[in-house]
């Protein structure tokens, strides 16, 4: 022992780390691989059990449905008063008997054969003094197997006489009549293969199925095993023995289910080896993964001392550059350990810092551009007003009222638009400015559209950015009302109201509406001129991203744009 300790003590530090880490890693990796393997087997067995249960329940439901159907068929015959009267009547002549055959028995038989092709024969056995009529009516003495006859005569409930060995499926019941001593038994012979046809197609191979009646006699048996699994084929008595002593689950995964309409029990079973065989590839894969893990651990530990410090040194140098103002990231690391995560987060932080700086710069530039546009609009306003006043005077002298009105509206519109170089305006003035613009447009459109305004008087003294509503009205007229094709007069509707701490302005038209693709991109697609994108960006730059424009539109019905801004005194 002391030699081992001495040898370990004199190992290089890197070798010590390699030895300790490998020893502490192989054991948990091996344990984890083994645990995964057995868990996978357990999951597969549970899954197979669920599949068996689902398949068996579906098949049993099909048989249950068929059994119920055949019960209904025989009950329709047994409780048919015309049939009961016909087989218990003492006939005076053959003609009355013939009418019973022709009008009652033959149609009843043909109808059931037509509805249920799997029914081979429907026979009524009777000890009444009647002439036999093909397979439909036979003497009671023609019954070959009388073992079930006594049981039938004791009850009025239909009984199923099924034999797996003879592959026969019969439904029998007596026609119960307290007023006569005549014995009548209805006997329906059904195609055995048709009843159990679904049972032979539950799986492709390697499974067995047995259905037992109330006396544990086999009603149906089926086994289909590949050659290498033929040793799992069980005889019925062997299967019953394993079911009774509980040993079936040692070699098989199995499920049982009962028919709700009859006291039958079905057992579906598959060998466990078929499940284990499917885990062979998983076993090989787990073993390979364990070897690869050990190899990767060895290489990782070997290079640990060399690669741990180097990225930290690069990170430190990069931090020095950033401290000096250089926001470029020069250090990279593709590993998923703590150092790699630290470097990636550092890189993400620097990129976000760059984006925030760029965003601030862009916001300032955008705001300056908007202010520049406002300044450009203020160039020599007095010259413009004086020119409009001169036009108005000339129009009054010439008695041109339309020209005078147009000049006055233009003067009002541009006076509030320029707003003496200010960026904000009262809600009242903004609405007046918008109204002047609308009146100009109505004159230009020969009053071809109507205007409706609904304004909450309480909001008129709040302030807002100027020139927010006019571009919206301009869009509604140029792109909505001017292209209206639906019947009726065009209407432009403006509403202004308050909601909590916000002001809401709606500009609606009943024009042509917008295509869904345009509706999705109207606030993002670049357009020329002072459009709705400009309004939207100005609002968000001034008030925040939670404010701005929103659109709703339907083709041939119209468009509504909603402007939301905060209340500002």
Secondary structure, DSSP 8 states (H G I E B T S, - for coil): -HHHHHHHHTS-HHHHHHHHHHHHHHHHHHHHHHHHHHHHHHHHHHHHHHHHHHHHHHHHHHHHHHHHHHHHHHHHHHT-HHHHHHHH---SSHHHHHHHIIIIIHHHHHHHHHH-TTEEEEEEEE-SS---BTTTEEEGGG-S--TTHHHHHT-SS-EEEEETTTTEEEEEEE---TT----EEEEEEE-HHHHTGGGGGSSSSSEEEEEE-TTS-EEEEEEE--GGGGGG---HHHHHHHHHHT-HHHHEEEEEEE-SSSS-EEEEEEEHHHHHHHTHHHHHHHHHHHHHHHHHHHHHHHTHHHHHHHHHHHHHHHHHHHHTT-----------SHHHHHHHHHHHHHHHHHHHHHHHHHHHHHHHHHHHHHHHTTTTHHHHHHHHHHHHHHHHHTT-HHHHHHHHHHHHHHHHHHGGG-SEEEHHHHHHHHHHHHHHHHHHTTT-EEEEEEE-GGGTTSEEESSSHHHHHHHIIIIIGGG--SSS-EEEEEEEEEETTEEEEEEEE-SS---HHHHHHTTTS--SSS-HHHHHHHHHHHH-TT-EEEEEEETTTEEEEEEEEE---
